[in-house]
């Protein structure tokens, strides 16, 4: 049988399709060249609109009215000016053309020889941890290809790794903390010591993301913070960890302004973490943290300070308005803390009576009372040697019943004195701060959870971690609040602290006598109220005040 010839469309159709594609490509290129200015301007207008929306979203709500008024004033001035609308349109088109220009980055040239060597050495170091003899197609093998596992990488100007995405085999035990800790320690050592790394494990995709965190700013000095009553700024953290910022002044002379993300600790009746424990090494900044808290607390409450170190770190607060006592000796500490326990009882009884009568709590029970103790374990040995009561034993009532009585306890202690802390202090201080250099085990023991970054050995004063209750662990930098009477303090920081101090209403030489009379008077009133209440125990009063409702 003779073979029939193929149709012409099948014999020369490929050439026709190629010519059609070429014509279509040429027409598209011509149209792109003709419409390129319009495309550029449209792209620029879209970018300008996106920038305007971001600017509006970043503007605080209390400033949006002023921004709208300014924009309306500019529009009105342009509309009334001669040739104003025409010039505005020309300016807008020019700005859109500039913003819409092609800014595509050039293709990366890839890592240089030193960077390739660093990535290869890091790959070889991971081989013993991410390989198995039974794996038929191992991702990690001696002499293997590092490009298969390092999907993203960035380097800082010094040539060290700044960002890295590592793929690992699915059989690696990434759910075990010990296995993760080994890999994180290895990456931190091989990528460069002295920096803080953040490790994000994606167990579903079998990827590990390594980021180098920028150091927190250390030039933020003590200053009035924009907070509500009951809010205390412990320090400042990374912008990705919190959803709030505060306007601040910073720099050598406070000439610069910016917004910084704070770590805010909320106290009071509705607080879930009413008391705080700060731990650190000597010189880590725990006393600075207590001074910062005291200066903020004096805006709305009264403060009692017990300094177990006896170094005079809080002498600047002596005799100030709202500072009830600054005690550096064992007898004064016992007297002040005993009065604080009786004051807590008195507040509970007064608030309980008001609740039963259907009245609001008295005004004197709603004013916050702060008990700040620096190194209370130093008094434990002195009390044992002198045969007196441990001052920490007097903290049981304020710690257990301080929240409904508006009494807040802050304890600062060093790592070597943690074993001397009373059980009530350990149990009721759910807000925790660790300052200074600390190992991962020490951080987890104090905070109750591992830190999300690798700790470093050399840190500035006031640098550490904070955790409020069961929340996440935050990096923390305490605002610089040094002792203004210290000769090593700079003039700018000394002036910043002195401006925040309340006026001195009691002379220093008369303060001891005045405070003794005041404490004795309040103690007698508390004893009288307690007798009139039918000799209620502290535990009963606390339980009754917590559940009491107005009765008819």
Order of alpha helices (4+ residues) and beta strands (2+ residues): alpha-alpha-alpha-alpha-alpha-beta-beta-alpha-beta-beta-beta-beta-beta-beta-beta-alpha-beta-beta-alpha-alpha-beta-alpha-alpha-beta-alpha-beta-alpha-beta-beta-alpha-alpha-alpha
